Structure formats: C-alpha cells, structure tokens
Amino acid sequence: MSDIDLLLKGGRAVTPAGIVEANIGIKDGKIVDIGAVDFKAAEIFDASGLVVLPGVIDSQVHLREPGLEHKEDLATGTAAAAMGGVTAVCEMPNTKPSTTTAQAMADKFARAKGRAWVDHAFFMGGAPENADQLAELERLPGVCGVKIFMGSSTGNLLVDDETILKRAFASGHRRIAIHAEDEARLKERRHLVEGGAHPKMHPEWRDAQTAIIATQRVLRLAREANRPIHVLHITTADEIRILAAHKDIATVETTPQHLTLSGPECYERLGTLAQMNPPIRSEEHRQGLWRGVELGIVDVIGSDHAPHTLEEKAKPYPDSPSGMTGVQTLVPIMLDHVAAGRLTLERFVDLTSAGPARIYGMKNKGRIAVGYDADFTVVDLKAQRKITNQWIVSKCGWTPFDGMKVTGWPIATIIRGNVVMREDTLLGDPLGAPLRFI
C-alpha cells in the first residue's frame, strides 16, 4: 500500500529555504514532506533536470463568461492557464451581465464547476448600484476582492464619480483592485483619435498623465478611507515613483506585456494586436517598470489576459477593442526574462506565487511548504522554444508574442497533487476548485 499519492523526485525546488534539491511528498492534495524523502508512492513524477516552482497564480484574467463566450469562456481560458503552467486564476467582473450581485457570482461558480481546469476566484465588481453593499458581497466564498474601473475599458463597470467611489471605499475592508485611468482626461483627449488613427496613437490618447492623475486620486481616497488598494497594470515610470511612497496602503501590479513590449515599435509591427488599456508605452516607461521590479515596488505580475477575436481586432483603430491574450504566455515570457538576467528565479516566484497569495489572503497557496496545497509549476529553464499562435488554446487563437523565441518553458502543471498538463498536453478532466481566502 502506498504511503503517499505522488512523489516529485529529483528536481530543484524553490522553497522558503531557497532553491534546494529535494523530493516532495504529496498526499490528499497537500504537501506532506520535503527533502531527502523516498516514500512508497502511487505515482512518481521524475523531475530530474527540472525546477519545481510553487504554482503560478495569475491575479488578473478576463475569461468573458457569461455573455462574451464567442471570444473566450471558463473552459477555454482555464485550459490556456493550465497549458501555460498557471495553477490558479483570479477573474475580472466585466462580463455580461457584470458580476455585481451575489446571484451573478453564484452563476459564475456554477458555470466553472466541472469545466475549469485550474483553481479560480472571481472579483466582485464595484458599481453605483452596489457601492453600499460591498462589505457583504466581498465576503462571499471564492471572492478574491473588489474591482473598480476608474477609466472606461471593456464593459460597463465605470465608476468615476467621487461620491460613489467614497461610498465603495467605505464599504468593507478587503483590498480593492483598481484600473487607474482618469475618465475626464480620456474624454478630453478622445479627439486625438476620433474618426480614425494609427494604433500608435493609443498611448498618446491614453497618455501617461491619464494614468498618473487616476493613481494619485485613488491613493488620496485610499488614505481618507484607510482602505488597502491594489493598483493594476501600472504602465509609467512616474507611477512607480509615486507608489513607492505609499507601500503601506497600496500594492502594485504590472504585466509581462508592459515589461516586454514598447512603443512605437510594437504598434508598427502588431497594429491593434498591441492595443490594451492602459497602453503599452515608450521604452523609457518600460525601463521604469523594470526599476520598480528591481526595487521591490512591484508586488505582482498579472497577465491581464483579455482576449478578443482577430475579426474584432481587425476593426480600424480606435473602434478596435483593447486587450490581448496573456495567461498562457505569462510563464514562458517571464522565464525568458529570468534567463536574460533581468530578475532572479526567487523574485519570479515572489511576483507570481507568493505575491498574489499574500495580497489577497489566499489559504494554502503560493509556496512550497508542508501543509500547503500541492500546486506546482514545473519548468525547464534551459528549454528553447518558440511561442506560436498554434500553441495558444484560448478560443481567440492568437498571441502578441507569436514567433518569439524564449528560453524557459512550463513542462507540467500540477494542481493539488494532480498532473493536469505535461509536455504541452492537457491530461484528465477539469478539476479546478474555488480558491479559499482568510
């Protein structure tokens, strides 16, 4: 009879004690031992030559269900996550209808049951109609927090009225995730692209000042309400400097896209496929974001996976929608940055596993430690591969990184002791479960 269910054998594991050569014993979905252990196991995973990371958590994805399933759904989006080495996702509320009620939240979890490949949580959308009920709504099981759009993007969850924002900030105490763009400035500058323009005008219309104004405003509101915030997809060097002085109340997220692409080159090469909100900006801002990573100001890397069909993206700018795929490419893109020496493997884990778990208060996630869920992203740091549209399993079927050669690749995705992806192949049936929170 087996002592344990699964033994990860022969790999190097990134643990709280550092990067160590260790076997990892798993029973009933939990880590039960780490080190020179050699249990009798029902299944052995030979990780020789590989690195075992804590399961990567993508803290910002848009899976488009309900209402927009023609471009993505909970099954295809979480399959993309598993294929890319991601073990859990936090999904955004700008669906149709928006996720602003207990009923809408229950509907999402019902839809995910038996269809989601990875563990998952959903954000409750902050809106004028629920601003005073967020304290109750944020405590529903499986809810990772509240999301507020201060600038218009996909969907109808815009909240730019300060009175409503103050009501939302006063209701509840969990961290609020913020899309920080100033709506008034967006409207003032819309004339720059009205009637048609080249996509390289996207960061001119939605300029750096649009983001800076909103970030400064939300920091003031957070201080007044004594409410912790998480500022999503930071894009400017200026915001990095501003947020550095407010780390007691604000955590910071940026994306692989903003750390990898820069304009105007990416707009000339990709056109509207490079269009997202807030925009990909100049090389100066990209380097400013990397400085934020180096100095520890950035807490999390989230993909902002926001798929649209190629037909939709082919519309002339600015009628084309903003957003791109990202959940499947997060791990290989960031591992390529590790290979290039831009960040250490330990910092990668802090940004993609420990960081999301810490910020949102996830139970038993984010580290390789006894008693924690047996979630692992197993990677080959030396593998040289090419990202292609053909590899993408998201329903929309494309990536802005098509054709990019990378060093570092996800070899297996293990969720609560179950191998759900190995060597670019999904295994078994979807077994994703709701995340739990403190």
N, C-alpha and C positions, 0 to 999 in steps of 0.2 A: 504494500500500500504506500502511496506517495506521501511524503512529508509536506510538500508544497505543490502548488498548481503550476508554477512557472519559475524557471531559473534563467536569468540573464547571465551568461557566462563569458568571461574572457574580455570584456570591454573595459574602456576607461570611462568612469562616471564622474559627472560634475556634481559634487555634493557640497553641503555646507562646510565640510572639512577640506575642500579643494578638489582638484582633479586627481582621482585615485583609480588605480587598477583594482577592480572589485567585482565579485559576483553579487547579484541582487536576488534575494529570495522573495517570492510573491505568493500569498495565499488569500483567498476570498477577496481579491481585488485590492489588497493592501500590501505595502512593503513590510516584510517581517524580519529581514536581516540584510546587512550589507557588509562585505568584506571577504575574507577567505572562507566562505561558506560553500558547502558542497552537499546540499540536501538531495534526497531522492525526490525527483520532480516528475510530475506527469508530463511536462513539456520542457524542453531545453531550447533556449534561443542562443545560438552561438554568435556572440558579439565581438569576436576576435577581430582586431584591426579597426573597430568602430568606436565611436564615442556615444555614450548614453547621456542624454540631456533630460532634465525634468520636462514633462510635457509642455510644449509651447501653447500659450493661451493667446488667442487673437482677441484683443479687447474692443475692437470696433469693426463690425461687419454689417452689411445690409444684404439680407437674404431674400427680400422682395415679396415674401408671402405673409399675409394674403394680398391679393389684388394685382400683383405685377409679375405673376408666375411665368409670363412669356419670356422674361429675361433671366430669372433665377427662381429657385424655390428652396425649401428647407432641406430637401433630399439632395439636390444637386450642389447646393452651396456647402453643405457639410461634407459631402463626398470630396469636394475640392479641398476642404480643410484637411481631411484625413490623408488625401493624396500628397499634400504638401508638408506633412509632418506635424500638423496642428491638432492638438487633442481636445481643445475646448474653445468655444467662441462666445462672445457677448454681442447680441444682435440688436440693431437700432429700431426705433419705433415708427419710422416714416414709411409705413406700409399703407394699404388701402383696405379697410379704414386704418387710421393711425392707432397705435397702441396707447390709448389714454384712459382706459377703463379696466376694471377687474375682469369683465366679460371678454374684452379683446385679448387680455393677457392669457386667460384660461384657454381661449381658442388657439392661440399660438402653441401653447404647450401640448394641447390635444393633437394639433397638426404634426408636431415634432415627434410624438411618441411612435416608435417603431419605424421612423423614417430618417431620423437624424443620425449621422454616422459618428458624430463627436458629442461630447458633453456640451451643454449650452445654457445660456441665461439670456433674458430679454430686458432691455431698458424700458422703463415706463416713460412715455413722452410727456413733457410738461407743456401745458396748453392753457389758454384763458379759461376754458370750461372746467379744468380740474386743479387749478392752481392752489385752491384751499384744501384739497383732499390728498395732496401728495404724501403727507405724513402716513396716511393709512395705506395708500397704494404702493409706496416704496417698500413696505414690509411684507408684501405678498411673497409666497415661496417662489424661488427661482428668479426674482427680480434683482438685477445687479446694481441698479441705481436709477436716477432720473436723468433724462437727456433733454436739453433745451437748445433749440436753434435760435440764436440771436440774429442770424443773417439768413435770407431765403436761400434754399437749396432744393433738392428733390423732395416733393411732398408739401404738405400744408401745415407744418408744425411751427411756423414762425412765431416767436414771442419777442417783440422789440419794444413793447410798451413798458416803461419803467415801473409803473404801478403794479402791473401783473407780475413782472419779474420779482419785485419785492415780496409780493404775496407768495410766490412759488418758493423763494429763498427762506421765507419764514415758516413754511410748512414742511416739517420733517427735519432730519438731521444727517441723513446719509449723503455721501458725496454726489454732487451734481456734475454731470459731464456736459461741457459747453462747446457748441460750434460758435466761435467768436469771429463774426464779421459784422460790421456796422451797417444796418439796413438803410439808414438815411443816406449814407455816403454811396452805397451801391446804387440807389435810385438817382442820386445827383450825377453820377458818372456813367449811367447807362447810355447816355447819348454818344459816348465814345465808340460804341459797337452797334448801336441801333441801325437797322437796315442792312447789316452785313459787314463783316470784317474778317481779317485773318485770325486764326486761333491764337497767334502770338500776342494779340491784344487782350487776351483773358487776364493776365497779371497786370495789365495797365488799367483795365476797368476795375477789377477787384484788387486794387493796389495794396501795397504794404500798409499804408495808413488806415485802410479799411479794417485790417486785422488788428492793428495797434490800438485804435480807438476802442474797439469792442473788448479787447483784452484788458485795457486799463479800466473800462467801465465795469466789467464783471468782477475785477479784483476789488473795486470800491464797494460793490454790492455785497460781495462775499464777506468783506470786513465788517460792514454795517450789520449784517445778519449773523456773523460768526459762523458761517456755513462753509465747509470744505468744498472745493471745486476741483475738477479735473479738466484742464483746457486741452481740447482735442486738436490733432493735426496742426501743430504750430508750424508756421512756414517762414518766419522772418527772424533775422539775426537780432532785430530790435526787441522782439517779444522775449527772446531768450534772456537778454539783459534785464528786461523789466521783471520777468518772472523769477529771476534769481533772487530778488529782494523779497519774495512773497512765498517762499517754500513752506512756511509754517501753515499756510492755508490753501495753497494751490499746487497740485501735481501737474505734470506736463507730459504730453504725448506728441510724437511725430511719426511719420510713416516711412517705409522703405522707399516709396516713390520720391518723396521730398529729399531724402538723403542720397538718392542715386541719380535722379534726372535734374536738369537745369535748363532754363530758357535763355535765349530764344531757340537754341539748337533743337530741343526736344519737340517744339511746336513746328519747326520747319520739317523735321523728319517724320513726326507722327500725326500732325494735324490735330483734329479733335480727339484722337485717342489719348492725347496728353492733357486733355481738359478735365480738371477736377476742382472742387471747392474745399478749402481755399486753394489758389493756383500753385502749380509748380513755378518757382521764381528763379531769379538770376543765380549765377554761381556764387556770388558774394553771400546771398542768403543761405544757400546750401552749405557753404563752409561755416556759417554762423550756427546752423543746426548741429553740425558735427562738433563744434566747440561746446555746445550745450550737452551733447552726449559725453564728451571727454570730461567735462567739469561736474558731471552728475546732476545737472539741472533737469535733463530729460529723464523721466521715470519709466516710460513705457514706449515700446514700438507697437503700434497697431496698424493693420493694413488699410483700414477704411475701404475694404472690399465693397465696391458699389457698381455692380455690373449693369450695362446697357447693351442692347443688341448692336451689331455692326450697322444694321439698317438705321437705327436711331442715331448712332454716332455719325453717320454719313450725311445727316442734315447739315445745311450750311450754318456756320457759326454766326450769331450766338443762339440759334434755335436748337442746336445740338445739345444733348443733356450732358451734365458734368458727372464724372465718375468713371472708375476703371476697376478691373478685377485686381485682386491682391492677396487673398487668403492663401492661395496655393503657392504663390511665389515668395511669400514673406521669408520662409526659412532659407531657401537657396540664395536669395538676394543678400540677406544679411550674413550668411555664412561666407559669401564671396567677399564681403567687406572684412570679415574676420581673417580670411586668407590673405587679403591685401594689407593687413596690419592696422586697419582703422579702428578696430576695437578688439578686446580680448574675448575669448570664449566665455569667461566668467561674467563679463559685462553683458554679453548677448543674453545669457540666462537671466541676469538681473532684469533686463529690459523686457523679456518675452515670457517669463515664467514667474519668478518671484515678485516682480513689479506689479503685474495685474492682480495677482492673488493678494498682495499686501494692500493695494489701493482700494480694492472693492470688498475686502474681507471675505475671501473665498475659503471655505473649510477644506482642509486636507489637500490643497493643491499648491503647485508652484515650487516644490523642492523634492529632492531625493532624500528621504528620511524615513526611518521606521515609524509606522503608524499612518503615513500619508498614502493617498491613493497611488496605485501603481500605474502612473501615467508617464510615458517616456517618448521622447523623440530621438530615435536612433539615427545617427548621421555618419557619413563617410566624409571626413574633412578633406581628403585628397581627391575625391572623385571629381572629374572634369566632365561636365555635361553642358548641353545647350538647351535653354528654355525655348519651347516652341508652342505655337497655338495648338498643335495636335496633342500636346501633353495636357492641356487645360481641360478639366472635366466640368467646369462651370458651364451652365446652359448657354451662355452667350459665346463661349468658344474662342476667346482671344485674350491676349495679354499685351501691355505696352512693352514688355521685355522680350517679345518674340525675336528669336535669333541671337539672344545674348548668351555668351559663353560664361559659365560660372565655375568656381572651384568650391566644392562642398555641396552635399546633396542629402536629402532625407531618405534613408533606407527603409525605415519601419516606423509605424505609428502604433503605439501600444496604449490602450485605454483601460484602466482598472484591470490590468493583467491580461487583456485580450489583444492579440495582434490583429489590427484591423486593416493595416496596409503593410505590404512588404514588396520591395523591388518594383515600385510603380504599379502595383496591383492591389485593388481592394479585396479584402477577404471576409467571408462570412456575411452576416446580415447587419444592418444598422443597429447599434446598441447604445447610442448616445442617451444620456440621462440629464435631468436638470442639475445645474450647479447648486450648491448649498452655501449659505452666507452666515456670517457671525451676526 
